[in-house]
Amino acid sequence: MTTLLCTAAALTAAVIPASAQPAATAPAPNAAPLDPVVVDCFSEAQTRPEEYLLACGDGNNRLVKLRWETWGPSTATATGTDMVNDCRPYCAAGRFRAYPVTVTLSHPEAWPEHPEVQRFTMIRLLYTDTAPVPVAKDVTYKLVY
């Protein structure tokens, strides 16, 4: 009898979360879709990050003090500072220099690791003063994370 009660309790516990699962992960049919995310170097989804690492391998290029003006279904725009290591005379001895920048994220696509989530796949940096040598004042990169 005890075995039967334990089995019934285990089956009930297994069924309740399974039936509740779709509502937790899938938006309601009439719900507005979630805005896209930007994926960082650690494969974490971010929304309106204050900082964003551009050079994942060595950390020599980072966007900081990001102030997001918009974050919508097709683009996101911020102003901030691009901190770039000048690597002179070599990167370990280089100095980080600040470049004011406008950042635009665009081209949302399904995130392969989480197909129900849209992620921005392009980043545009528009330097509002000078740009780091040899970078152009207006550059666009594909986000590969």
C-alpha positions in Angstrom: 0.0 0.0 0.0 2.8 2.4 0.9 4.5 1.7 -2.4 1.3 2.4 -4.3 0.9 5.8 -2.5 4.5 6.8 -3.2 4.1 5.9 -6.8 0.9 7.9 -7.1 2.5 10.9 -5.4 5.5 10.7 -7.7 3.3 10.5 -10.8 1.2 13.4 -9.7 4.3 15.5 -9.0 5.7 14.6 -12.4 2.5 15.5 -14.2 1.9 18.9 -12.6 5.1 20.6 -13.7 4.9 19.0 -17.1 1.4 20.5 -17.7 2.5 23.9 -16.4 5.7 24.0 -18.5 4.4 25.3 -21.8 2.8 28.3 -20.1 6.1 29.2 -18.4 8.2 29.1 -21.6 5.8 30.0 -24.4 4.3 33.5 -24.6 0.5 33.7 -24.6 -1.0 33.7 -28.1 -1.9 37.4 -27.9 1.1 38.5 -25.9 3.5 41.0 -27.4 6.8 39.3 -28.5 9.8 40.0 -26.3 12.3 42.5 -27.5 15.6 41.0 -28.8 18.6 40.6 -26.6 22.3 41.1 -27.2 24.5 38.0 -26.3 27.7 38.6 -24.5 31.1 36.8 -24.6 29.8 34.3 -22.0 26.6 33.4 -24.0 24.4 35.3 -21.6 21.5 37.3 -22.9 21.6 41.0 -22.0 19.1 43.8 -22.3 20.3 47.4 -22.1 23.7 46.5 -20.6 25.8 49.3 -19.1 28.9 47.6 -20.4 29.6 45.3 -23.3 32.9 43.6 -24.1 33.8 43.7 -27.8 37.1 41.9 -27.6 36.2 38.6 -25.9 39.6 37.0 -26.4 41.8 39.6 -24.7 39.5 42.3 -23.2 41.3 45.1 -25.1 38.0 46.7 -26.3 35.0 47.4 -24.1 31.9 49.6 -24.4 31.2 51.4 -21.1 28.7 53.9 -19.7 26.1 52.8 -22.2 22.9 54.9 -22.0 20.2 53.3 -24.1 17.9 55.7 -25.8 15.9 53.0 -27.5 15.5 49.2 -27.3 12.9 47.9 -29.6 12.0 44.9 -31.8 14.3 45.8 -34.7 17.0 48.2 -33.3 18.6 49.5 -30.1 20.6 52.7 -29.8 22.9 53.9 -27.1 25.6 56.5 -26.4 28.6 55.6 -24.4 32.4 55.3 -24.5 34.5 52.7 -26.3 37.6 51.9 -24.2 40.3 50.7 -26.5 43.8 49.5 -25.5 46.3 51.3 -27.7 48.7 48.3 -27.3 51.8 50.6 -27.3 54.5 49.4 -27.1 52.5 46.1 -26.7 49.1 45.3 -25.3 50.2 44.3 -21.8 51.9 47.7 -21.4 49.3 49.7 -23.4 46.9 52.3 -22.2 43.1 52.3 -22.5 41.9 55.3 -24.4 38.3 56.6 -24.4 36.4 57.3 -27.6 32.8 58.7 -27.4 30.5 56.5 -29.5 26.9 55.9 -30.6 26.1 52.2 -30.7 23.3 50.7 -32.8 22.3 47.0 -32.5 20.2 45.6 -35.4 19.3 42.6 -37.5 17.6 40.4 -34.9 17.5 36.7 -35.7 16.5 33.6 -33.7 19.3 32.7 -31.2 20.4 29.1 -32.2 20.8 28.1 -28.6 17.3 29.4 -27.7 15.3 29.7 -30.9 12.3 31.3 -29.1 14.6 34.3 -28.3 15.6 36.9 -30.9 19.1 38.3 -30.6 20.7 41.3 -32.3 23.3 40.1 -34.9 24.9 43.4 -36.0 26.5 46.2 -34.1 27.4 49.6 -35.6 29.8 52.0 -33.9 29.7 55.6 -34.9 32.6 57.5 -33.3 31.3 61.0 -32.5 34.9 62.5 -32.1 38.0 60.6 -33.2 38.1 56.9 -33.8 40.9 54.5 -32.7 43.6 54.1 -35.3 43.2 52.4 -37.8 39.4 52.1 -37.3 37.0 54.1 -39.5 34.6 56.6 -37.8 31.6 54.5 -38.8 32.0 50.7 -38.6 29.6 47.8 -38.5 30.5 44.3 -37.2 28.6 41.0 -37.2 28.0 39.7 -33.6 29.0 36.1 -33.6 28.2 35.1 -30.0 
